[in-house]
Amino acid sequence: SSSSSSPVALFLHGFPSEGESCAWLFAAVSHCGYTCVALDMPGFGHSPGPRLPGRSENNYQRGGPVDLAAALLEHVSARQPAVLYGYDWGGGVALSLACRFPSKVSRLIVFHPSLHPAALAALPKQLKASALVLWVQQDQFHPLSKFKAAYMSAPRCTLQVLKAKQWQAGRTLKQLGLDRDVTSAIVAFLGGFDPRAAARQVTEGLHTGGRDAEGKEVTVVRAVTLDRGEGGEGLSDSERRTMAERRGGGRNPPMV
């Protein structure tokens, strides 16, 4: 488990994906003083076993994504609530976890969070933590019109809509020119300071993860894997490892 005393930010990937897909955000979040922890859900990335179902109706099933993420938080953030980041499926899991275990969550950052209608309707009453909801306006795979009213009616949700200058399906946020907008929004939400003043520092951090034996800059990501165990519960030994740990310092937020 992490030896850092800084609060934890837990990253929950989309479907189908893996924890490593969130690595590009670690610099911005660690810049705000958080230890970054990402996981591979069973059947994704380096985690063994059958894949969990990707529909949000199954978030609360025994041994499902909410149970697994909550159990991991017990290992890496037992003494203080954590920030949750989730994309797509992971965003819905993050919101579900925050509603089921409000004492475990301080804030949420959710990108294109997917939830079924009943969960969306209950969100305004159940969600206690503040949430930043990010959306790309032109993304038709995650239609904003389907979810906008629900998130705008939730008093603790702040909806921020991003617009790509040249939209093309299948391109990454960096390819769309939105990566700086996203990291700036996160710094403002978590850090409570003007992201423009820190933009250069955070951007530099995104491109500095260390150096290899030959002196070349590299980013090394170590995944945290989960294993549901024989009884549908339990966790593997490697869960206790954090993917990224803040080692302090201003100019080069660490990525481990």
C-alpha positions in Angstrom: 0.0 0.0 0.0 1.1 3.6 -0.4 3.3 5.1 2.2 2.3 8.6 1.2 0.2 10.7 3.6 -1.4 12.6 0.7 -5.0 11.9 -0.2 -5.8 9.3 -2.8 -7.3 9.8 -6.3 -8.7 6.5 -7.6 -9.1 6.1 -11.4 -11.8 3.9 -12.9 -11.4 3.0 -16.6 -14.1 2.7 -19.2 -15.4 -0.3 -21.1 -13.5 -1.9 -22.6 -10.2 -0.4 -21.4 -7.7 -0.6 -18.6 -6.3 1.5 -15.8 -3.3 2.5 -17.9 -5.6 4.6 -20.1 -5.9 7.1 -17.3 -2.1 7.7 -17.1 -2.2 11.0 -19.0 -4.1 12.6 -16.2 -1.8 11.6 -13.3 0.4 14.7 -13.6 -2.5 17.2 -13.3 -4.0 15.3 -10.3 -0.7 14.7 -8.5 0.0 18.4 -9.1 -2.9 19.1 -6.8 -1.4 17.0 -4.0 -3.0 13.6 -4.6 -1.6 10.1 -4.8 -2.9 8.6 -8.0 -4.1 5.0 -8.0 -5.5 3.2 -11.0 -6.8 -0.4 -11.3 -7.7 -2.9 -13.9 -11.1 -4.4 -13.3 -11.2 -8.3 -13.6 -10.8 -9.3 -17.2 -9.2 -6.0 -18.3 -5.6 -5.0 -18.6 -3.5 -7.2 -16.4 -6.3 -8.5 -14.2 -7.3 -12.2 -14.7 -10.7 -13.7 -14.8 -13.9 -13.2 -16.7 -14.8 -9.6 -17.5 -17.4 -7.9 -15.4 -20.6 -6.8 -17.2 -20.3 -3.3 -18.5 -23.8 -2.1 -17.9 -24.5 0.2 -15.0 -27.4 -1.9 -13.8 -24.8 -4.3 -12.6 -22.7 -1.8 -10.6 -24.0 -3.0 -7.3 -23.9 -6.7 -7.8 -22.0 -8.7 -5.2 -18.3 -8.7 -6.1 -19.0 -6.2 -8.9 -17.2 -3.0 -9.7 -18.5 -0.9 -6.8 -17.6 -3.7 -4.3 -14.1 -4.0 -5.8 -13.4 -0.3 -5.9 -14.6 0.2 -2.4 -12.4 -2.7 -1.1 -9.4 -1.2 -2.9 -10.1 2.1 -1.1 -10.0 0.3 2.2 -6.4 -0.7 1.4 -5.1 2.6 0.0 -7.3 5.3 1.6 -8.8 3.9 4.8 -8.1 7.0 6.9 -9.5 9.7 4.6 -12.0 9.9 1.8 -10.7 9.8 -1.8 -11.3 11.6 -5.0 -12.7 9.4 -7.7 -12.2 9.8 -11.5 -14.1 7.7 -13.9 -14.6 7.6 -17.7 -17.7 6.2 -19.3 -18.4 2.9 -17.5 -15.9 4.0 -14.8 -17.8 7.3 -14.4 -21.0 5.5 -13.6 -19.2 3.2 -11.2 -17.7 6.2 -9.5 -21.1 7.8 -9.1 -22.6 4.6 -7.8 -19.8 4.1 -5.3 -20.2 7.7 -4.0 -23.9 7.1 -3.5 -23.4 3.8 -1.8 -20.4 4.8 0.4 -20.5 8.6 0.8 -18.0 8.6 3.6 -15.3 7.1 1.3 -15.5 9.9 -1.4 -14.6 13.5 -1.1 -15.0 14.6 -4.7 -15.7 13.1 -8.1 -14.5 13.8 -11.7 -16.5 11.9 -14.2 -16.1 12.0 -18.0 -19.1 10.9 -20.0 -20.5 9.0 -17.0 -23.1 6.3 -18.0 -25.9 5.5 -15.6 -29.3 3.8 -16.2 -32.4 6.0 -15.8 -33.4 4.9 -12.3 -29.9 5.7 -11.0 -29.9 9.1 -12.7 -33.3 9.9 -11.2 -32.0 9.1 -7.7 -28.7 11.0 -8.1 -29.9 14.5 -6.8 -30.9 13.0 -3.5 -28.2 10.3 -3.1 -25.0 12.1 -4.2 -23.3 13.9 -1.3 -19.9 14.7 -2.8 -19.3 17.5 -5.2 -18.8 16.2 -8.8 -17.3 17.7 -11.9 -19.0 16.2 -15.0 -17.1 16.6 -18.2 -18.6 16.1 -21.7 -17.5 16.5 -25.3 -20.4 18.1 -27.0 -19.9 16.4 -30.4 -19.5 12.9 -29.0 -22.4 11.0 -30.4 -21.4 7.7 -28.7 -22.2 9.5 -25.4 -25.0 11.8 -26.4 -25.2 14.8 -24.1 -28.9 15.2 -24.7 -29.6 11.8 -23.0 -27.9 12.8 -19.7 -27.7 16.6 -19.6 -31.0 17.2 -17.7 -30.2 14.7 -14.9 -26.7 16.0 -14.2 -27.8 19.7 -14.3 -30.6 18.9 -11.8 -28.2 17.3 -9.3 -27.3 20.2 -7.0 -23.7 18.9 -6.3 -22.9 18.3 -10.0 -21.1 20.9 -12.1 -21.5 20.1 -15.8 -18.7 21.4 -18.1 -19.2 20.9 -21.8 -16.1 20.9 -24.1 -16.2 21.5 -27.8 -13.6 20.2 -30.2 -12.6 22.5 -33.0 -12.4 19.6 -35.5 -14.3 16.6 -34.2 -13.5 13.1 -35.5 -14.7 9.9 -33.9 -12.1 7.6 -32.5 -9.5 10.3 -31.9 -8.0 10.8 -28.4 -8.6 14.0 -26.4 -5.0 15.1 -27.1 -5.6 14.6 -30.9 -8.7 16.6 -30.6 -6.8 19.4 -28.8 -8.9 19.0 -25.6 -6.3 17.6 -23.2 -5.3 20.9 -21.8 -8.9 21.9 -21.3 -9.5 18.8 -19.3 -6.4 19.1 -17.2 -7.1 22.7 -16.5 -10.6 21.9 -15.4 -9.3 19.2 -13.1 -6.7 21.5 -11.6 -9.3 24.2 -11.0 -11.8 21.7 -9.4 -9.3 19.9 -7.2 -6.7 22.6 -6.5 -8.9 25.6 -6.1 -6.6 27.9 -7.9 -6.4 29.5 -11.4 -5.4 26.7 -13.8 -4.0 29.2 -16.2 -1.2 30.0 -13.7 -0.3 26.3 -13.4 -0.9 25.4 -17.1 2.7 25.3 -18.1 3.7 23.4 -14.9 1.0 20.7 -15.4 1.7 20.4 -19.1 5.4 19.9 -18.5 4.5 17.3 -15.9 2.4 15.4 -18.4 5.5 14.8 -20.5 8.0 14.1 -17.7 7.9 10.7 -16.0 11.5 10.0 -15.4 14.5 8.8 -17.4 15.8 5.3 -18.4 19.4 4.0 -18.2 20.3 5.8 -21.4 18.9 9.1 -20.2 15.8 9.1 -22.4 12.5 10.5 -20.9 10.0 7.7 -20.2 6.7 7.2 -18.5 6.5 4.0 -16.5 3.0 2.8 -15.5 2.5 -0.1 -13.1 -1.1 -1.4 -13.1 -3.1 -2.3 -10.0 -4.9 -5.6 -10.6 -8.0 -7.1 -9.0 -9.1 -10.6 -8.5 -12.6 -11.4 -7.3 -11.4 -14.7 -5.7 -13.3 -17.9 -5.3 -16.3 -16.5 -3.6 -16.8 -13.5 -5.8 -15.2 -11.3 -3.2 -11.6 -10.8 -2.1 -8.7 -9.1 -3.7 -5.3 -10.1 -5.2 -2.0 -9.3 -3.5 -1.1 -6.8 -6.1 -4.1 -4.6 -5.3 -2.2 -3.0 -2.5 0.3 -1.4 -4.9 -0.4 2.1 -6.1 0.1 2.9 -9.8 1.4 6.4 -9.1 2.7 8.0 -5.9 3.3 11.7 -5.5 6.9 12.2 -4.4 6.3 15.9 -3.8 7.8 18.8 -5.7 6.5 21.4 -8.0 8.0 21.3 -11.5 7.8 17.7 -12.3 4.8 15.9 -10.8 5.8 12.2 -10.7 4.3 9.4 -12.7 5.2 5.9 -11.3 
